[in-house]
């Protein structure tokens, strides 16, 4: 089998693919500077005579799949295969594999980092220092930027999959109480399952950890924001479309809650309304980098190779795994 790999893949991972599947053509999108669009991907697949594809962000559209209905599988190095036309792959019987939890540790670490930064007023304090304003008084900063500790806070998770659970396993040692809403997750021993409204009404920090599917679009709205404590913090590092941004903007502008931590936006690059959110003094915003670590690429190689091995190789009773 000849596999076209456009996802970032380390040398050992490529060698394992060659060992068990045959020829590998490596054309990572990163030197290209952006993901391959459908025309570029169709051309690459045709030029390489690929029988399978391992991608990350490329546009695997209906047209791409229809032009390559012979593919034996499509691997997507992402938590969800949202860049693939799944209806079309299903039509042609092409199995699609993805790499759930590849960025769970990265997202969880940035969550902890940014929550602490907001609670401790770190960004404002750094700006004050860089502006050379310490001359105003030796104790000014101590009084002006005194913040709060993460320890002792109740943190509510909306969605409690791999990312939410990794966050919980980190912050419970501060210690924090963790509650969660997720009807698809079995009850946990360490953490309490509650209703969605209870997450918003009882939490000091609310973290959204939802996928972008039809049932979650616009799920987080003004009715839920109205339940939050006045000093609560709202965090969204998952998908912007699950939150009604006009409702969030109004909640923040009216100072109904303490602030928000955002890593995702309705439009990327942001539009004018996104920037209005981003520039609020009560918002700590980052440009969709929660899952952007070098280690994430190592994780997705390991997860993808194991998934492919289990599906295609183990059935043939081969004893050695990549």
C-alpha positions as CSV (number, residue, x, y, z in Angstrom):
1,X,0.0,0.0,0.0
2,X,1.3,3.5,-0.9
3,X,0.4,6.1,1.8
4,X,0.6,9.9,1.2
5,X,1.4,11.6,4.5
6,X,0.7,15.3,4.6
7,X,0.5,15.5,8.4
8,X,3.7,16.3,10.4
9,X,5.2,12.9,11.1
10,X,8.6,12.1,12.7
11,X,11.1,9.8,11.1
12,X,10.4,6.8,13.3
13,X,6.7,7.0,12.7
14,X,7.2,7.1,8.9
15,X,9.6,4.1,9.2
16,X,6.9,2.1,11.1
17,X,4.4,2.9,8.4
18,X,6.8,1.6,5.7
19,X,7.5,-1.6,7.7
20,X,3.9,-2.6,7.9
21,X,2.2,-0.9,5.0
22,X,4.7,-0.5,2.2
23,X,5.7,2.8,0.5
24,X,5.3,6.2,2.2
25,X,5.4,9.6,0.4
26,X,5.9,12.4,2.9
27,X,4.6,15.8,1.9
28,X,4.0,17.7,5.1
29,X,1.8,20.8,4.8
30,X,4.1,22.8,7.1
31,X,6.9,23.8,4.6
32,X,4.0,24.8,2.3
33,X,3.0,27.3,4.9
34,X,-0.7,26.3,5.1
35,X,-2.9,23.3,4.7
36,X,-3.4,22.0,1.2
37,X,-6.7,23.0,-0.5
38,X,-8.8,20.6,-2.4
39,X,-7.2,21.2,-5.8
40,X,-3.7,20.8,-4.3
41,X,-4.7,17.7,-2.5
42,X,-6.3,16.1,-5.6
43,X,-3.1,16.8,-7.5
44,X,-0.9,15.4,-4.8
45,X,-2.9,12.2,-4.6
46,X,-2.9,11.8,-8.4
47,X,0.9,12.5,-8.8
48,X,1.8,10.1,-6.0
49,X,-0.6,7.3,-7.0
50,X,-1.5,7.1,-3.3
51,X,-3.8,4.4,-2.0
52,X,-4.3,6.0,1.4
53,X,-3.9,9.4,3.0
54,X,-2.8,10.6,6.4
55,X,-3.7,14.3,6.8
56,X,-4.0,16.9,9.5
57,X,-5.6,20.2,8.4
58,X,-6.0,19.7,4.6
59,X,-9.3,20.2,2.9
60,X,-10.5,16.6,2.3
61,X,-13.7,17.8,0.7
62,X,-16.5,15.9,-1.1
63,X,-14.7,16.5,-4.4
64,X,-11.4,15.2,-3.1
65,X,-13.0,12.0,-1.9
66,X,-15.0,11.5,-5.1
67,X,-11.8,11.9,-7.1
68,X,-10.1,9.3,-4.9
69,X,-12.8,6.8,-4.0
70,X,-10.2,4.0,-4.2
71,X,-8.5,5.1,-1.0
72,X,-8.2,2.3,1.5
73,X,-8.3,4.7,4.5
74,X,-8.0,8.3,5.5
75,X,-6.2,9.1,8.7
76,X,-6.8,12.5,10.3
77,X,-4.3,13.7,12.9
78,X,-6.8,15.7,14.9
79,X,-9.2,15.1,17.8
80,X,-12.1,15.0,15.4
81,X,-12.0,14.6,11.6
82,X,-13.8,17.9,11.0
83,X,-11.9,18.7,7.8
84,X,-13.2,15.5,6.1
85,X,-16.4,15.0,4.2
86,X,-17.6,12.1,6.2
87,X,-20.8,11.7,4.3
88,X,-18.8,11.1,1.1
89,X,-16.3,8.7,2.8
90,X,-19.2,6.7,4.1
91,X,-20.8,6.6,0.7
92,X,-17.6,5.0,-0.8
93,X,-16.9,2.8,2.2
94,X,-13.6,4.5,3.1
95,X,-12.7,4.1,6.8
96,X,-11.6,7.3,8.5
97,X,-9.4,7.3,11.6
98,X,-8.5,10.2,13.9
99,X,-6.3,10.8,17.0
100,X,-8.5,11.6,20.0
101,X,-6.7,13.1,23.0
102,X,-3.5,14.0,21.0
103,X,-3.6,17.6,22.4
104,X,-5.3,16.9,25.8
105,X,-2.1,17.6,27.8
106,X,-1.3,20.7,25.9
107,X,-4.8,22.2,26.3
108,X,-4.9,21.3,30.0
109,X,-1.6,23.0,30.7
110,X,-2.6,26.2,28.9
111,X,-5.9,26.1,30.7
112,X,-4.1,26.1,34.1
113,X,-1.6,28.7,33.0
114,X,-4.2,31.2,31.6
115,X,-6.7,30.7,34.5
116,X,-3.9,31.5,37.0
117,X,-2.8,34.5,34.9
118,X,-6.3,35.9,34.9
119,X,-6.9,35.3,38.6
120,X,-3.6,36.9,39.5
121,X,-4.0,39.9,37.1
122,X,-0.6,38.9,35.6
123,X,-1.1,40.5,32.1
124,X,-2.2,43.9,33.6
125,X,0.7,43.8,36.0
126,X,3.2,43.0,33.3
127,X,1.9,45.9,31.2
128,X,2.1,48.2,34.1
129,X,5.7,47.2,34.7
130,X,6.7,47.5,31.1
131,X,5.3,51.0,31.0
132,X,7.7,52.1,33.8
133,X,5.0,53.0,36.2
134,X,6.6,51.5,39.4
135,X,7.8,55.0,40.3
136,X,4.3,55.7,41.6
137,X,5.1,54.0,44.8
138,X,6.9,51.0,46.2
139,X,3.7,49.2,47.3
140,X,1.4,50.3,44.4
141,X,1.8,47.0,42.5
142,X,1.2,44.9,45.6
143,X,-2.1,46.6,46.3
144,X,-3.3,47.2,42.7
145,X,-2.7,43.7,41.3
146,X,-3.5,41.5,44.3
147,X,-5.4,38.5,42.9
148,X,-6.8,35.2,43.8
149,X,-5.5,31.6,44.1
150,X,-6.8,28.8,42.0
151,X,-6.7,26.6,45.1
152,X,-10.2,26.1,46.7
153,X,-12.1,27.1,43.6
154,X,-15.0,25.0,42.1
155,X,-14.3,24.3,38.5
156,X,-17.2,23.2,36.2
157,X,-16.6,21.3,33.0
158,X,-19.1,21.4,30.2
159,X,-18.0,18.3,28.3
160,X,-15.8,15.8,30.1
161,X,-14.0,13.8,27.5
162,X,-10.2,13.4,27.3
163,X,-9.4,17.2,27.6
164,X,-11.8,17.9,30.4
165,X,-10.6,14.9,32.4
166,X,-6.9,15.8,31.9
167,X,-7.7,19.3,33.1
168,X,-9.5,17.9,36.2
169,X,-6.6,15.6,37.0
170,X,-4.2,18.5,37.1
171,X,-6.3,21.0,39.0
172,X,-7.6,18.6,41.7
173,X,-4.2,18.7,43.3
174,X,-4.3,22.5,43.9
175,X,-6.8,21.5,45.3
176,X,-10.0,22.3,43.4
177,X,-13.4,20.8,43.4
178,X,-14.4,19.6,39.9
179,X,-18.0,19.1,38.8
180,X,-19.0,18.3,35.2
181,X,-21.9,18.0,32.8
182,X,-21.6,15.3,30.1
183,X,-24.5,12.9,29.5
184,X,-22.2,10.6,27.4
185,X,-19.6,10.0,30.1
186,X,-20.1,7.4,32.8
187,X,-20.1,8.7,36.4
188,X,-16.6,9.3,37.8
189,X,-15.4,8.4,41.3
190,X,-13.3,11.5,41.8
191,X,-15.7,14.1,40.2
192,X,-19.3,14.9,40.5
193,X,-21.8,14.8,37.6
194,X,-24.4,17.6,37.7
195,X,-26.8,19.3,35.4
196,X,-25.8,21.9,32.9
197,X,-27.4,24.8,34.9
198,X,-25.7,23.7,38.1
199,X,-22.3,23.8,36.4
200,X,-22.9,27.5,35.6
201,X,-24.5,28.5,38.9
202,X,-22.1,26.8,41.3
203,X,-18.7,27.1,39.6
204,X,-16.1,29.8,40.1
205,X,-14.6,28.8,36.7
206,X,-16.6,27.3,33.9
207,X,-14.7,25.5,31.1
208,X,-16.3,24.6,27.8
209,X,-14.8,21.4,26.3
210,X,-17.3,20.6,23.5
211,X,-17.0,19.5,19.9
212,X,-18.6,21.5,17.1
213,X,-21.6,19.3,16.1
214,X,-25.1,20.2,15.3
215,X,-26.4,19.6,18.8
216,X,-23.8,21.9,20.4
217,X,-24.0,24.9,18.1
218,X,-25.1,27.9,20.1
219,X,-25.6,25.7,23.2
220,X,-24.0,28.2,25.6
221,X,-26.2,31.3,25.7
222,X,-27.4,34.2,27.8
223,X,-29.7,32.0,30.0
224,X,-26.6,30.1,31.2
225,X,-24.4,33.2,31.6
226,X,-27.1,34.7,33.7
227,X,-26.7,31.9,36.2
228,X,-23.0,32.6,36.8
229,X,-21.5,34.1,39.9
230,X,-20.4,37.7,39.6
231,X,-16.8,36.8,40.2
232,X,-16.8,33.7,38.0
233,X,-14.5,33.2,35.0
234,X,-15.7,31.7,31.7
235,X,-13.2,29.6,29.6
236,X,-13.5,28.4,26.0
237,X,-10.6,26.6,24.5
238,X,-12.7,24.2,22.4
239,X,-14.9,25.6,19.6
240,X,-16.3,29.1,19.2
241,X,-19.6,28.0,17.5
242,X,-20.8,26.4,20.7
243,X,-21.1,29.8,22.3
244,X,-23.4,32.6,21.3
245,X,-20.7,35.3,21.1
246,X,-23.2,38.2,21.2
247,X,-24.5,36.9,24.6
248,X,-20.9,36.4,25.9
249,X,-20.0,39.9,24.7
250,X,-23.0,41.5,26.5
251,X,-22.3,39.5,29.6
252,X,-18.7,40.8,29.7
253,X,-19.5,44.4,28.8
254,X,-22.1,44.6,31.6
255,X,-19.5,43.2,34.0
256,X,-21.9,40.5,35.0
257,X,-18.9,38.1,35.5
258,X,-15.3,38.6,36.3
259,X,-13.9,37.8,32.9
260,X,-13.3,35.2,30.1
261,X,-10.4,33.2,28.7
262,X,-10.7,32.6,25.0
263,X,-8.6,30.7,22.5
264,X,-11.2,30.2,19.7
265,X,-13.3,32.7,17.8
266,X,-16.2,32.7,15.3
267,X,-13.9,33.9,12.6
268,X,-10.2,33.1,12.3
269,X,-8.7,35.6,11.5
270,X,-11.1,37.5,13.8
271,X,-13.7,39.9,12.5
272,X,-14.7,43.2,14.1
273,X,-17.0,41.6,16.7
274,X,-14.4,39.0,17.6
275,X,-11.9,41.8,18.2
276,X,-14.4,43.7,20.4
277,X,-14.4,40.6,22.6
278,X,-10.6,40.1,22.4
279,X,-9.9,43.7,23.4
280,X,-12.1,43.8,26.5
281,X,-9.9,44.4,29.6
282,X,-11.6,41.4,31.3
283,X,-10.6,39.0,28.5
284,X,-7.4,37.0,28.3
285,X,-7.3,35.9,24.6
286,X,-4.8,33.7,22.7
287,X,-4.8,33.0,18.9
288,X,-6.0,29.3,18.9
289,X,-2.8,27.9,20.3
290,X,-4.1,25.7,23.1
291,X,-3.1,22.5,21.2
292,X,0.0,24.0,19.6
293,X,3.0,22.1,21.1
294,X,5.7,20.2,19.4
295,X,4.8,17.2,21.6
296,X,1.3,17.1,20.1
297,X,2.8,16.0,16.8
298,X,4.6,13.2,18.5
299,X,1.4,12.1,20.3
300,X,-0.7,12.1,17.0
301,X,1.9,9.9,15.3
302,X,1.8,7.4,18.1
303,X,-2.0,7.3,18.3
304,X,-2.4,7.1,14.5
305,X,0.1,4.3,14.0
306,X,-1.4,2.3,16.8
307,X,-5.0,2.7,15.4
308,X,-3.8,1.7,11.9
309,X,-1.9,-1.2,13.2
310,X,-4.8,-2.5,15.3
311,X,-7.2,-2.1,12.3
312,X,-5.1,-3.4,9.4
313,X,-2.2,-5.4,10.8
314,X,-3.2,-7.2,14.0
315,X,-5.9,-9.0,12.0
316,X,-3.1,-10.8,10.1
317,X,-1.6,-12.0,13.4
318,X,1.7,-10.1,13.1
319,X,3.5,-10.1,16.4
320,X,5.6,-7.0,16.2
321,X,3.9,-3.5,16.7
322,X,5.2,-0.2,15.5
